[in-house]
Amino acid sequence: MCLDVDKKSIDKFVGEAKGQGFRTLIEPEVKIILKASEIPVPKFKVVKDMAEAVEEAEHIGYPVVLKVISHDILHKSEAGGVITNLKDMKDIESAWSEMLFNVADNVPTASIEGFLVEEMAPPGIEVIVGGLRDEQFGPAVMFGIGGVAVELLKDTSFRLAPVEKKEALEMMTEVKGYRLLTGLRGAEPRDIDAVSDVIVKLSRILDSADGVKELEINPLVVYEKGVVAVDARAILA
């Protein structure tokens, strides 16, 4: 597979972040990189105030998700910085106030740089696709089942990056939860081909982006046809 990695965007975001003393990229920056590399992401918009959030939610279409944007908050859910299934203006107004209180309580020193209004992805099978840059072995890509439960299940496989399609498919079969994607107990099979494409593409991003130490899509939601990268983060080298 030939993939034209958007190295200019990666270098731009990494350079700007490092120039300001940040160790991470914010979620919209990571998603711009993923989208440029043809990894599907939800519709999203960065906003600064509640009125703009309502306007963009109506443009995107309800239901939406509201997320905090901060270089100081790597795990937004743990900080109370993600509120899902917002169905109208009143929901957004309530979520906006709730999120400000959550972040103030849980990460009082965090600098809030904005908010993300995002299309809410339909439910599906959640997997994780990520990678890291090892000082000895170089970039490696990872696949696992479980989404938020991946740390508990430890059900993952690794390869040195970049990988090709065949290797990506092999990685997936090594994970115990792979059966969830093939149609466990009469469920419809999920789009294994689309997942393997994401593994290949992310491995090539990581191989090209020497300024990135870790890159993770969690969860990548898998459907009967297609996938979507619901959340993503990057830690700089």
Secondary structure as UniProt FT lines:
FT   HELIX           7..19
FT   TURN            20..21
FT   STRAND          24..25
FT   HELIX           27..36
FT   TURN            37..38
FT   STRAND          44..47
FT   HELIX           50..60
FT   STRAND          64..69
FT   TURN            71..72
FT   TURN            76..80
FT   STRAND          82..86
FT   HELIX           89..106
FT   TURN            108..109
FT   STRAND          114..119
FT   STRAND          125..134
FT   TURN            135..137
FT   STRAND          138..145
FT   HELIX           147..149
FT   HELIX           150..153
FT   STRAND          156..160
FT   HELIX           165..173
FT   HELIX           176..178
FT   HELIX           179..182
FT   HELIX           184..186
FT   HELIX           192..208
FT   TURN            210..211
FT   STRAND          212..222
FT   STRAND          227..229
FT   STRAND          232..236
//
